[in-house]
Amino acid sequence: MTPKEKTKSRNRPAEMEKEWVKIFEYNDEIKGEMARQILADENIESVLMNKRDRSYGFGVVELYVQRDMVILAKRILKELEP
């Protein structure tokens, strides 16, 4: 592996962070999972990041999508809100 390739591999996590955007936060893990599944049904890749403290039960679950899918994902999930 050349020094240039090593530098690229070290920067990869930072590049990945730039590609994913948080679009919603949920207090309920089940609602977050439902939203993730709705997006999956529409062929939109998403990731849930659980930032809840299991011991005390507080915190949020964050839903991330790729930067180029933000508008579409928000539109789909907004249509489902009561």
Backbone as a chain_set.jsonl record, in Angstrom:
{"seq": "MTPKEKTKSRNRPAEMEKEWVKIFEYNDEIKGEMARQILADENIESVLMNKRDRSYGFGVVELYVQRDMVILAKRILKELEP", "coords": {"N": [[0.849, -1.174, 0.0], [0.634, 2.126, -0.915], [1.869, 5.318, 0.387], [0.027, 7.301, -0.304], [-2.352, 5.853, -0.719], [-2.719, 4.918, 1.879], [-3.31, 7.286, 3.216], [-5.736, 7.922, 1.984], [-7.347, 5.797, 2.909], [-7.412, 6.335, 5.636], [-8.872, 8.667, 5.657], [-11.346, 7.878, 4.878], [-13.536, 7.323, 6.814], [-14.267, 9.963, 7.536], [-15.102, 10.921, 5.066], [-17.293, 9.269, 4.664], [-18.98, 10.163, 6.693], [-19.724, 12.606, 5.678], [-21.377, 11.856, 3.651], [-23.73, 10.891, 4.742], [-26.756, 12.018, 6.174], [-28.497, 13.299, 8.928], [-31.929, 12.988, 9.269], [-34.186, 12.737, 10.863], [-35.162, 12.54, 14.34], [-36.081, 10.262, 16.84], [-37.934, 9.537, 19.762], [-38.831, 7.117, 20.371], [-37.822, 3.899, 19.801], [-39.108, 2.012, 18.215], [-40.71, 3.527, 16.452], [-38.685, 4.732, 14.983], [-37.571, 2.49, 13.739], [-39.741, 1.698, 12.191], [-39.901, 3.866, 10.405], [-37.446, 3.544, 9.106], [-37.92, 1.114, 7.816], [-40.033, 1.811, 6.105], [-38.7, 3.537, 4.374], [-36.894, 1.701, 3.299], [-38.667, 0.088, 1.889], [-39.178, 1.793, -0.167], [-36.867, 1.698, -1.534], [-34.792, 3.243, -0.468], [-31.839, 3.652, 1.08], [-31.135, 3.567, 4.5], [-30.029, 4.409, 7.845], [-30.2, 3.622, 11.253], [-29.248, 5.227, 14.197], [-28.73, 4.441, 17.384], [-28.98, 6.318, 20.148], [-29.783, 6.091, 22.677], [-29.84, 5.746, 26.205], [-29.645, 2.777, 27.681], [-29.834, 2.016, 30.334], [-31.141, 4.087, 31.724], [-33.143, 4.871, 30.031], [-33.448, 7.204, 28.464], [-32.884, 9.546, 25.769], [-32.278, 9.534, 22.186], [-33.202, 8.1, 18.992], [-31.595, 8.234, 15.991], [-32.212, 8.911, 12.564], [-30.643, 8.34, 9.545], [-29.916, 9.207, 6.151], [-28.549, 8.841, 2.838], [-26.898, 11.654, 1.413], [-27.892, 12.497, -1.159], [-30.475, 11.585, -1.119], [-32.02, 12.895, 0.709], [-34.152, 14.844, 0.439], [-36.199, 13.401, -0.868], [-36.59, 11.275, 0.971], [-37.448, 12.672, 3.274], [-39.807, 13.763, 2.284], [-41.359, 11.449, 1.808], [-41.63, 10.4, 4.423], [-42.881, 12.542, 5.731], [-45.376, 12.574, 4.539], [-46.609, 10.483, 5.795], [-47.072, 11.235, 8.376], [-49.425, 11.893, 10.989]], "CA": [[0.0, 0.0, 0.0], [1.44, 3.343, -1.016], [1.482, 6.331, 1.379], [-1.175, 7.995, -0.758], [-3.485, 4.96, -0.44], [-2.922, 4.909, 3.329], [-3.991, 8.536, 3.561], [-7.125, 7.804, 1.533], [-8.094, 4.882, 3.77], [-7.628, 7.006, 6.918], [-9.88, 9.711, 5.474], [-12.617, 7.281, 4.473], [-14.633, 7.567, 7.746], [-14.699, 11.357, 7.431], [-15.847, 11.027, 3.823], [-18.577, 8.597, 4.856], [-19.824, 11.03, 7.511], [-20.241, 13.662, 4.812], [-22.358, 11.272, 2.75], [-24.955, 10.562, 5.475], [-27.362, 13.193, 6.791], [-29.579, 12.98, 9.866], [-33.167, 13.636, 8.826], [-35.171, 12.729, 11.944], [-34.86, 11.945, 15.638], [-37.256, 9.639, 17.445], [-37.798, 9.137, 21.159], [-39.271, 5.729, 20.413], [-37.026, 3.057, 18.903], [-40.01, 1.331, 17.279], [-41.055, 4.486, 15.396], [-37.498, 4.858, 14.14], [-37.46, 1.277, 12.917], [-40.823, 1.752, 11.204], [-39.495, 4.838, 9.388], [-36.373, 2.92, 8.338], [-38.528, 0.097, 6.958], [-40.786, 2.512, 5.056], [-37.717, 3.99, 3.386], [-36.377, 0.508, 2.631], [-39.694, -0.323, 0.929], [-39.071, 2.723, -1.295], [-35.493, 1.529, -2.031], [-33.922, 4.287, 0.055], [-30.992, 3.103, 2.128], [-31.097, 4.406, 5.691], [-29.349, 3.843, 8.998], [-30.629, 4.116, 12.559], [-28.195, 5.3, 15.199], [-29.38, 4.433, 18.688], [-28.243, 7.107, 21.142], [-30.555, 5.978, 23.918], [-29.177, 5.113, 27.335], [-30.483, 1.624, 28.033], [-30.005, 1.947, 31.787], [-32.087, 5.087, 32.218], [-34.252, 4.984, 29.087], [-33.608, 8.501, 27.811], [-32.071, 9.72, 24.576], [-33.003, 9.483, 20.917], [-32.756, 7.25, 17.888], [-31.447, 9.13, 14.846], [-32.365, 8.282, 11.248], [-29.756, 8.939, 8.551], [-29.983, 8.754, 4.765], [-27.484, 9.408, 2.02], [-27.122, 13.071, 1.097], [-28.686, 12.703, -2.365], [-31.839, 11.078, -0.92], [-32.611, 13.607, 1.844], [-35.438, 15.471, 0.118], [-37.17, 12.341, -1.144], [-36.878, 10.554, 2.217], [-38.265, 13.547, 4.127], [-41.137, 13.872, 1.676], [-42.065, 10.184, 2.038], [-41.958, 10.276, 5.839], [-43.822, 13.614, 6.093], [-46.69, 12.18, 4.043], [-47.163, 9.476, 6.682], [-47.366, 11.797, 9.69], [-50.858, 12.177, 11.166]], "C": [[0.894, 1.236, 0.0], [1.011, 4.337, 0.062], [0.206, 7.076, 0.985], [-2.427, 7.161, -0.48], [-3.778, 4.901, 1.048], [-3.672, 6.148, 3.777], [-5.459, 8.465, 3.164], [-7.925, 6.907, 2.473], [-8.338, 5.503, 5.141], [-8.725, 8.056, 6.815], [-11.257, 9.146, 5.158], [-13.732, 7.509, 5.493], [-15.154, 9.0, 7.68], [-15.52, 11.561, 6.155], [-17.225, 10.392, 3.966], [-19.516, 9.468, 5.674], [-20.447, 12.127, 6.671], [-21.353, 13.144, 3.91], [-23.7, 10.991, 3.427], [-25.444, 11.796, 6.226], [-28.485, 12.738, 7.72], [-30.831, 13.721, 9.423], [-34.233, 13.668, 9.914], [-34.569, 12.167, 13.217], [-36.167, 11.402, 16.203], [-36.961, 9.315, 18.899], [-38.113, 7.657, 21.326], [-38.512, 4.925, 19.363], [-37.902, 2.372, 17.85], [-40.411, 2.26, 16.14], [-39.887, 4.692, 14.443], [-37.342, 3.672, 13.212], [-38.55, 1.238, 11.853], [-40.459, 2.704, 10.064], [-38.398, 4.237, 8.501], [-36.939, 1.893, 7.361], [-39.339, 0.724, 5.823], [-39.833, 2.987, 3.966], [-37.129, 2.803, 2.623], [-37.37, 0.01, 1.578], [-39.675, 0.551, -0.323], [-37.667, 2.697, -1.91], [-34.579, 2.689, -1.656], [-33.151, 3.695, 1.222], [-30.949, 4.081, 3.301], [-30.433, 3.645, 6.838], [-29.936, 4.462, 10.254], [-29.431, 4.121, 13.493], [-28.88, 5.464, 16.55], [-28.5, 5.171, 19.691], [-29.004, 7.134, 22.461], [-29.702, 5.296, 24.978], [-30.082, 3.992, 27.809], [-30.746, 1.543, 29.536], [-31.109, 2.868, 32.279], [-33.235, 5.363, 31.26], [-34.451, 6.354, 28.471], [-32.638, 8.589, 26.631], [-32.919, 9.559, 23.331], [-32.424, 8.418, 20.001], [-32.742, 8.158, 16.667], [-31.523, 8.332, 13.543], [-31.53, 9.056, 10.231], [-30.036, 8.36, 7.178], [-28.812, 9.37, 4.002], [-27.892, 10.787, 1.533], [-28.039, 13.274, -0.114], [-30.129, 12.203, -2.243], [-32.601, 11.845, 0.166], [-34.005, 14.126, 1.528], [-36.518, 14.415, -0.108], [-37.57, 11.608, 0.138], [-37.756, 11.397, 3.145], [-39.689, 13.653, 3.594], [-41.963, 12.614, 1.956], [-42.51, 10.074, 3.498], [-42.934, 11.348, 6.299], [-45.243, 13.255, 5.669], [-47.371, 11.2, 4.999], [-47.496, 10.004, 8.063], [-48.856, 12.103, 9.801], [-51.152, 13.664, 11.158]], "O": [[1.799, 1.362, 0.825], [-0.09, 4.222, 0.601], [-0.598, 7.437, 1.845], [-3.448, 7.7, -0.054], [-4.94, 4.841, 1.452], [-4.566, 6.07, 4.619], [-6.33, 8.898, 3.919], [-9.069, 7.225, 2.8], [-9.369, 5.232, 5.757], [-9.434, 8.306, 7.789], [-12.241, 9.886, 5.174], [-14.83, 7.871, 5.071], [-16.362, 9.222, 7.76], [-16.515, 12.286, 6.163], [-18.211, 10.917, 3.448], [-20.714, 9.518, 5.396], [-21.58, 12.535, 6.925], [-22.188, 13.924, 3.453], [-24.714, 10.865, 2.74], [-24.658, 12.523, 6.833], [-29.314, 11.905, 7.352], [-30.803, 14.935, 9.224], [-35.102, 14.54, 9.893], [-33.594, 11.416, 13.182], [-37.224, 12.016, 16.055], [-35.862, 8.869, 19.23], [-37.709, 7.029, 22.305], [-38.561, 5.242, 18.175], [-37.468, 2.179, 16.714], [-40.451, 1.837, 14.985], [-40.08, 4.813, 13.233], [-37.017, 3.831, 12.035], [-38.305, 0.792, 10.732], [-40.681, 2.39, 8.895], [-38.423, 4.407, 7.282], [-36.494, 1.808, 6.216], [-39.327, 0.217, 4.702], [-40.123, 2.854, 2.778], [-36.893, 2.901, 1.419], [-36.967, -0.437, 0.504], [-40.095, 0.123, -1.398], [-37.319, 3.567, -2.709], [-33.7, 3.072, -2.429], [-33.735, 3.288, 2.227], [-30.75, 5.28, 3.11], [-30.297, 2.422, 6.807], [-30.146, 5.673, 10.321], [-28.69, 3.142, 13.573], [-29.519, 6.479, 16.825], [-27.413, 4.709, 20.04], [-28.883, 8.07, 23.251], [-28.935, 4.38, 24.68], [-31.184, 4.25, 28.294], [-31.791, 1.042, 29.951], [-31.911, 2.495, 33.135], [-34.204, 6.023, 31.635], [-35.547, 6.643, 27.99], [-31.698, 7.802, 26.521], [-34.143, 9.458, 23.415], [-31.321, 7.913, 20.209], [-33.753, 8.78, 16.34], [-30.978, 7.234, 13.434], [-31.687, 10.266, 10.073], [-30.355, 7.179, 7.043], [-28.171, 10.307, 4.477], [-29.066, 11.055, 1.274], [-28.892, 14.16, -0.082], [-30.921, 12.379, -3.168], [-33.724, 11.47, 0.505], [-34.945, 13.868, 2.28], [-37.627, 14.535, 0.413], [-38.752, 11.351, 0.364], [-38.706, 10.882, 3.734], [-40.654, 13.635, 4.359], [-43.139, 12.711, 2.305], [-43.649, 9.695, 3.771], [-43.748, 11.085, 7.185], [-46.204, 13.592, 6.361], [-48.598, 11.103, 5.003], [-48.136, 9.307, 8.851], [-49.481, 12.524, 8.828], [-52.307, 14.066, 11.294]]}, "num_chains": 1, "name": "protein.A"}
